[in-house]
Amino acid sequence: MNIAKTAKVSLLALNRNKMRSFLTALGIIIGVGAVIAMVSIGQGAKAEIEQRFTEMGTNLLFVRPGSMSFRGRHGGGGSYTTLKESDAKAILENCDAVQYVSPNVNTRAQVVFGNKNWNSSIYGVGDRYPQIRNWDVEYGVFFDENQVRTGQKVCVLGSEVTENLFEGADPIGEIIRLNKIPFRVLGVLKTKGEAGGWGSRDDMIAVPYTTAKSRLMNIDYIQSIDVSAVSAKRTDEAARQIEELLRTRHKIAPGSEDDFNVRNISDIAEGASEATQILTILLGGIASISLLVGGIGIMNIMLVSVTERIREIGIRMSVGAREIDILLQFLTEAVVLSVLGGVLGICLGLGSSSLISKLAGMKTLVSIGSVALAFFFAGSVGVFFGFYPARKASKLDPIEALRYE
Amino acid sequence: MENNNLIQLKDVTRVYQMGDTEVRALKGISYIIKRGDLLAIMGPSGSGKSTLMNIIGCLDKPSDGKYFLEGQEISTFNKNELARMRNKKIGFVFQNFNLLSRTTALENTELPLLYSDVPSKKSREMALKALEMVGLKGRELHKTNQISGGEMQRVAIARALVNDPSLILADEPTGNLDTKTGQEIMEIFTTLNKEKGITIILVTHDPEVAEITERRVYLRDGEIEREEES
């Protein structure tokens, strides 16, 4: 019997029992669909994070206070007050691999303009912050070095704040109040877009860090320093220079722990994409289990179906079907079911991943690799779990099979 | 006249092992069936007639002795060769029809051809012809669950015929049918035997069915008891 005839026999047999065929394939449909959808979530998250970090700039370094211990006691998160404005200045002056430096403080404030009231994030930053973080000013200007040094009450608005306070009117030169203190609006930033469930990146107001420290927060330290290296290649060098300098400035004895840490954007990106990689593997792994369960379902139903069709097998043998013919028929049935299930599962996976990205606002990415892998896996599941029942069918004795009630 | 012998059984025995005891279903059968015979194998249940039919039908092999079909020694064949013999030389008709359910008459008739090397276009023609011979022209696309018992048995006969076999083995072919339908089915067998010269072996315990045959072989306890000719 040739392949075309085997396929014909198998398809006819499957067609005779549409409902059972569908239910058998359902396990594979859901398994493949789940693998594709889950992996697409993981890969989407990874792509999203990578893109976000690329947007920030590859030569970015963060200096944060941390690991501070005082007489053996570790301070809590809010107690890190070790970074000073002077540290930022020293970094810019002494480290030749560093291009720009921006001391940062963050707080929230109640923003009032006319009868509009809004609560927003306040970024106290230096004048070079836009260059460091790849921010663009949509219109107006960012505050300059002089305004930062003298602690002017000026601000630059994120697009969402602008929309909420001014509703399309020109905000440049207007006075808004942050915690009742008047600030003059200098400019508006370009929209940066949703942060994928991390809150809006446009609901913020940038003010000089000097002003934020003294007027809004009343502190004498800074919370972090953003640094850009002269080039992406020299970021590691810049990080080393900063570490050396700050250890000297903070008088840390050799061998003791730093009271700060310098992190490279690519380290953070790597860590984050590693985390999403683990997420992808985890999600894919869980989904694969359902594919495996689907395969066992195929085996189960094929075994039941062999028992149920003993008479049919006997009839086929009595008219001249050989063992191999019966084996191939049942194996083909299993493979056809799992391949059809695989195709439908791919559709389900594509559909649900686009649904997830629409409904949950998560980025999903379906790669050809994951589709091919899921499909190949489904086919193998069919062969693997179809073989045992098929063999069992082919080993039946025709006389017994014909007599079977 | 050696080549006029379709079937030659030489001291055929069949022993089943049932646990510790041996059951001797056939105790040395020697017999010759000629081409074109219309023969009945008769006997009470347990006489070994089903075992004999299974051996003649190449579903089973003798434990001892020799079986020749068309001069080929079947008793030395392996499973695949037996399957090939069933496919080419033998047509079965069973008491309970043994048709594939929810399948059309045509597909059922075509079944043996699926396991041969007949191209599918030709096999369709052959199946249609076989169905016409058993009087089912126009019913080819009826499914087996939509037709009567008599019609089902006709489909089964068409299936047995389709490969142009040397031998049709019918095991109680009228057992599940009423008398009138049973007679119609028997008429088909007689016609096939007379007009097409196909050798037909009926296995039955019904004397009325056996009446139409030329020869009757009576089995008892695995041995040939007597032979009748009419």
Interface residues (C-beta under 8 A of the other chain):
Chain A: M1 A4 K5 K8 V9 L12 R16 R311 E312 G314 I315 R316 M317 S318 V319 G320 A321 R322 E323 I324 D325 P398 I399 L402
Chain B: N54 G57 L59 D60 K79 N80 A83 R84 R86 N87 K88 F92 F94 N98 L99 L100 S101 R102 T103 E107 L111 P112 L114 Y115 S116 S120 R159 N163
